[in-house]
Amino acid sequence: MSNYDLVIIGGGPGGYNAAIRAGQLGMKVACVEGRETLGGTCLNVGCIPSKALLHASEAYEDSTSGAFAQMGIVGQATLDLERMMAHKAEGVNGLTKGVEFLFRKNKVDWIKGWGRLDGQGRVQVASIDGTEQLLQAKDVIIATGSVPTPLAGVNIDNRRILDSTGALSIPEVPGHLVVIGAGVIGLELGSVWRRLGAKVTVVEYLDRICPGMDDETAKAFQKVLANQGMAFKLGHKVTSATASDSGVTLALEPSAGGDAIPLDADYVLVAIGRKPYTEGLNLESIGLELGQRGVLAHDGHYGAGVDCVWVIGDVTTGLMLAHKAEDEAIACVERIHGKKAEVNYDAIPSVIYTRPEVATVGKTEQQLKAEGRAYKVGKFPFLANSRAKVNHETEGFVKVLADAETDRVLGVHMIGPSVSEMIGEYCVAMEFSASSEDIALTCHPHPTRSEALRQAAMDVEGWAMQV
């Protein structure tokens, strides 16, 4: 039996960042991960490979749509899908090896296997080579992440009916790809295959895309995607799917009730969300029970309700985001170490990496109205931003919501070029309780897209200068 200060079950963004921080703080730490590589869903079959395909497909579309020709770059590229997939794999491999290096640098033991609880302070590991080993720890963090949510009546085989992992490796460009679910994953991966030449239809149970997003931003986003050629069947549900060697036939019904209609596709992507992954953890050995929707709830400071057991990331409450898991990892480990660490959940951004991108942080207008809170709105279109205009990236806007009395920034919603890289400015502003005036009076470099952030803040008080 090996003894540790801390054992972490799961090597994704929550788990590996917790392990690294614990190593920095001088703790003896082990991270249990059964994949062949570290990084969890994010690095292996999520955030990183999808961004590689998003970037590559954008470059391909630029070369075939006339965007390059408009700038005097003549000649059309051809698609080598096999090479594009290899490009994706190269990026993933490099980053997962990087996490291994960071483990060695910070003296973290990677225990290669699948961990399960075995009573208080004990983790049993079924190693990859078939052996078992027992780890003893003062504290245990559960960071096992999440898996795709299945859909009743639809059998995911990752041949014709795919989850998000399968959709990253389709062996051909589909003639018709149907995406079930109009959320982040479905829209990102749908946009990849649309750019590569597929017809894409998105089926959504609700009468809108991106539930939870600011209404105005979601409507503008859907309009942009529709203009790009993505079709939407909102207010519909899929009740069954029949796959063959050559395609899939779906049965669709209106969400409000009505007759079923068939919809044929070459491939189907089921992207209706994700659920916490707790299978095989043997939670009952320490008296730990799952909460609503299979979540392992915490006490507000990541304690699982059982002494010396902690939960972070997708397996617990809140948004399922890699950077949220990372923040929780740092705060949790520092609390174990005796520090007073917190996560400001009001300043955690969300991003959709389509083109244009969508980035948000804080409250939506609908949330502020529901709270009865008086607020002001400032907006600025990228059409009026000089850098966006000369780059032919004028779709979208920046929208700032500020308290009507104090001017404190309460929420920011952007759709436009590179907004994923710019939302961090408003995260910092909100972390320090900044007012919209603070941003409006801060010098931004010209010409940059970031000037739109300042102009939107100026517009909160009606003095945007570039429109």
Buried (B, 14 or more C-beta within 10 A) or exposed (E): EBEBBBBBBBBBBBBBBBBBBBBBBEBBBBBBBBBEBBBBBBBBBBBBBBBBBBBBBBBBBBBBEEBBBEEEEEEEEEBEBEEBBEBBBEBBEEBBEEBBEBBEEBBBBBBBBBBBBBEBBBBBBBBEEEEEBEBEBBBBBBBBBBBBBEBEEBEBEEEBBBBBBBBBBBEEBBEBBBBBBBBBBBBBBBBBBBBBBBBBBBBBBBEBBBEEBBEBBBBBBBEBBEEBEBBBBBBBBBBBBBBEEEBBBBBBBEBEEEEBEEBEBBBBBBBBBBBBBBEEBBBEBBEBEBEEEBBBBBEEEBBBBBEBBBBBBBBBBBEBBBBBBBBBBBBBBBBBBEEEBEBEEEBBBBBBBBBBBBBBBBBBBEBBEEEEBEBBBBBBBBBBBBBBEEBEBBBBBBBBBBBEEEBBBBBBBBBBBBBBEBBEBBBEBBEEEBBBBBBBEEEBEEEBBBBBBBBBBBBBBEEBEBE
